[in-house]
Amino acid sequence: MFLDRDGVINRAILRDGKPYPPQTLREVELVPDALPALQRLHEEGFLLIVVTNQPDVARGTQERSMVEAINDRLASELPIDEFVVCYHDDDAACECRKPKPGGILDAAARLGIDLSSSFLIGDRWRDIEAGQRAGCSNYFIDYGYAERKPVPPFSRVHSLTEAVRGIVTGIATEES
């Protein structure tokens, strides 16, 4: 199970309708259903791997140590098995920055994960495209951000709980 971080397990900070990561520990707020939803996935036997882009480090507007402190806090409050973080900006043309699937592929290879039976939950087009390129089934939490939408196929949901319910029960409303 692959999850985006900001907007999926913790609230994104919205500015002009666009999501941004929290800049400090004080700004970190779990989405209301994060703990029960992730506990349910863990109980079902899923490894929970957070795959997140944090380009503000490359842009010089965030310290890597703060990103790691935020991840540590999330890991202390939620049953997360691992964080895979891309600290690059688009200019780096790296393989780990979503929408490229490098972070997902690396984690899957290291942990022996079958991507064809894996899921990704994200709230932005980059998440969904990375999951598609990796061969995962994808759940898009649609918050109505003022930005590009993902290209189908994916299952559109409105909360983490709704995505987890669809994964666990096998019921999906797929957009094509």
N, C-alpha and C positions, 0 to 999 in steps of 0.2 A: 504494500500500500504506500503510495507516494502522495504527499500533501505539500501544497504551497504553505508558506508561513503567514505572511501579512494578508489579512482578509479571510483566511481560512481557519487558522487556529487562534490568532489574535486579531484584534480590530485594526484595520488600516486607518490611517489618518487621512481624512478627505479634505482636499483643497480644490476648489473649482470643479467638483465632481470627479476628480481623479484621486486614486489611492496612493498613499505614501507610507513607508515603514515608520514605526515609532523611532524617535531619535534618542530617547532616554528610557531608563527603566521605569521612571514615573509614568511615561506615556503608554506603557504596555498594559493592555487590557485584553483578557481572554474573550473570545466570542462566548456568549452565554452557554452554548451547548457543547463547548470543546471537551470538557472533562468526561461527561457521560458518553458522548459520541466516540471519543478515542478509546475509552475503556471498553466499550462494546466491540470495537474492531479488534482490540487486543484479546479480548475474551474469545473472539472468533478465530484467533490464531494468526492474525495479520501482524507482520513486522510493520512498524510505523516509521517511515523515513520522510523527513521534511527536506524538500529540495527547494532552495530559495535563491533568488538573485538579490544581491545587495550591492548594486553598482555605486552607491554613494561613497563607498570606501575608495574606489578608483577615482571618483570625482573630487575627493578631498573634503566632502561635507559630512563624513561620518568616520569614526575611528573603528578599526577592525575589532579592537578590544570591547567596544560597546556592542557591536553585533554579537560577539561571542558571549557577553554578559546577558544580553537579551535571550539568546539561545539557551544558556545555562538556566536562566530563570524558567523558561518555558519547559525545559526538560525536568526541572524540579517539581513542576506542578502538573505535568501531563505524562502519560505513558509513551514517550517518544523514544524510539530505539537509536536513532541517528539523525544528524543534520548533515546535509550536503550543501555547501554554500559556494556560490560563485561571487567573487568580489570584483569581477571585471565589468567594464562598460562595453557597449556595443563595438566601440572602436578596436577592442582587443581581438575580435573575431575568434574568441576561444570556443571550444566545443562544449563547455559546461554552462554557458549562459543560455537560459531558455529564451527563445523557442528551440534551440538545439538540444538534443537529448543526452548530451555527454554525461551530465551528473547522474541521471537516471540509469544510463547504461553502465557506468562505472560501479554504482551501488549494486545493481543487479548482478554484475559479474563477481564482485567481491563477496556478496552474501548468498549467491546461488538462487536468485529469484527468477522465476519463470515470468517473463514480461507478458506473455500471451494470456496469462491468468491473473494479471495485476491490474490495479486501478490507480488513477491519479485524480485527486480532487484539487481544483484550482478556481481562482476567481478572475483570471485574466486570460486573454487570448494566448499569451506566451506559454502559460502553463499547459493549456489544452493542446496546443501544437506540439510542445515537447513530448507530452504523453502520447499523442498520435504517432509521432516519429519513432518513439520507443516501442510502440506496439501494445500500449496499455488501453484499457477501456477508460473513458474519461467522463468526469462529472464536473460541470461548470456551475459554480455558485454565481448566479446572476444578480448582482447588486445594482445593476443599471448605471455603472460607471460611464462617464462621458469620454469614452474611448472606443477603439476598435473592438469588435466582438469576434469570438472565435469562429472558425469555419467548421461546419459539421463534418463528420459525425461526433456527437457527444450527447450526454444526457444533461438537460438543463434542470437545475434545482434552485431553491431559494435559501437553503441553509445547509450547514454541515450535517445536521441530524437527518435531513431529507436525503442527502447523498448516502449516508451510512445505511439508512433504511433500504434504499435501492440496492446497494451493494450486498447487504446481508440477506435480503429477501430475493434478490435476483430480478426484481421488477424495475424496469427502467423505461422512461419515456424518452426514447432516443430521437434526436433531431437529425434529419438527413437532408 
